[in-house]
């Protein structure tokens, strides 16, 4: 299984590409972008042991993706999921630090 850092980098890059696709003009290959998002979401789902909940929530929207109105919803959801996953990883590494709400510098 890939490390959290690798999954996080892939997910953040895919979310950034989705942002650019939505607000800076469509990319040439939307299908490739959807595939990147699906893979990143599936890796994250396995890593945090969400038992398919993240994949299940994003799968139908990514399958029938339309820039408007679905795009903004997908972006907001994935952005929140990425932040939540980072919090879960911090909690696994150092529960006390996660409880105090401080990140290492």
C-alpha positions as CSV (number, residue, x, y, z in Angstrom):
1,X,0.0,0.0,0.0
2,X,1.3,3.5,-0.8
3,X,2.3,5.8,2.0
4,X,0.0,8.5,3.2
5,X,2.4,11.2,1.8
6,X,2.3,9.6,-1.7
7,X,-1.5,9.3,-1.6
8,X,-1.9,12.8,-0.3
9,X,0.4,14.2,-3.1
10,X,-1.6,12.4,-5.7
11,X,-4.9,13.5,-4.3
12,X,-3.9,17.1,-3.9
13,X,-2.5,17.2,-7.5
14,X,-5.8,15.7,-8.8
15,X,-7.9,18.1,-6.8
16,X,-5.8,21.0,-8.1
17,X,-6.2,19.8,-11.7
18,X,-10.0,19.6,-11.0
19,X,-9.9,23.2,-9.8
20,X,-8.1,24.3,-12.9
21,X,-10.5,22.3,-15.1
22,X,-13.5,24.0,-13.4
23,X,-12.4,27.6,-13.0
24,X,-9.6,28.1,-15.5
25,X,-11.0,26.3,-18.6
26,X,-11.6,22.7,-19.4
27,X,-8.7,20.3,-19.9
28,X,-8.2,18.5,-23.1
29,X,-8.9,15.1,-21.6
30,X,-11.6,15.1,-18.9
31,X,-11.7,11.3,-18.8
32,X,-8.1,11.2,-17.8
33,X,-8.7,13.7,-15.0
34,X,-11.7,11.6,-13.8
35,X,-9.4,8.5,-13.8
36,X,-6.8,10.3,-11.7
37,X,-9.4,11.4,-9.2
38,X,-10.9,7.9,-9.0
39,X,-7.5,6.3,-8.4
40,X,-6.5,8.9,-5.7
41,X,-9.9,8.5,-4.0
42,X,-9.6,4.7,-4.1
43,X,-6.1,4.7,-2.6
44,X,-7.2,7.1,0.1
45,X,-10.3,5.0,0.9
46,X,-8.1,1.9,1.4
47,X,-5.5,3.8,3.5
48,X,-8.0,5.3,5.9
49,X,-10.0,2.0,5.9
50,X,-13.2,3.7,5.0
51,X,-14.6,0.5,3.5
52,X,-15.7,2.0,0.3
53,X,-17.5,5.0,1.7
54,X,-15.4,7.6,0.0
55,X,-15.4,5.7,-3.3
56,X,-19.1,5.2,-3.0
57,X,-19.7,8.9,-2.4
58,X,-17.7,10.1,-5.3
59,X,-18.1,7.2,-7.8
60,X,-21.5,8.1,-9.2
61,X,-20.7,11.7,-9.5
62,X,-17.3,11.1,-11.3
63,X,-19.0,8.5,-13.6
64,X,-21.5,11.0,-14.9
65,X,-19.4,14.1,-14.4
66,X,-20.5,17.4,-15.7
67,X,-18.6,20.6,-15.1
68,X,-21.7,22.3,-13.9
69,X,-23.3,21.8,-11.4
70,X,-21.5,18.6,-10.3
71,X,-17.9,20.0,-10.5
72,X,-18.1,22.3,-7.6
73,X,-19.7,19.7,-5.4
74,X,-17.0,17.2,-6.2
75,X,-14.3,19.7,-5.6
76,X,-15.7,20.8,-2.2
77,X,-16.2,17.2,-1.2
78,X,-12.7,16.0,-2.2
79,X,-11.1,19.1,-0.6
80,X,-12.9,18.3,2.7
81,X,-11.9,14.6,2.4
82,X,-8.3,15.4,1.8
83,X,-8.2,17.6,4.9
84,X,-10.0,15.0,7.0
85,X,-7.5,12.3,5.8
86,X,-4.6,14.5,6.9
87,X,-6.2,14.9,10.3
88,X,-6.7,11.1,10.5
89,X,-3.0,10.5,9.6
90,X,-1.9,13.1,12.2
91,X,-4.1,11.3,14.8
92,X,-2.5,8.0,13.9
93,X,1.0,9.4,14.2
94,X,0.6,11.4,17.3
95,X,-2.8,11.5,19.0
96,X,-1.8,14.0,21.6
97,X,-0.6,16.5,19.0
98,X,-3.8,15.9,17.0
99,X,-5.9,16.5,20.1
100,X,-4.1,19.8,20.8
101,X,-4.6,20.9,17.2
102,X,-1.0,21.8,16.5
103,X,0.9,20.7,13.5
104,X,4.6,20.2,13.5
105,X,6.7,22.9,11.8
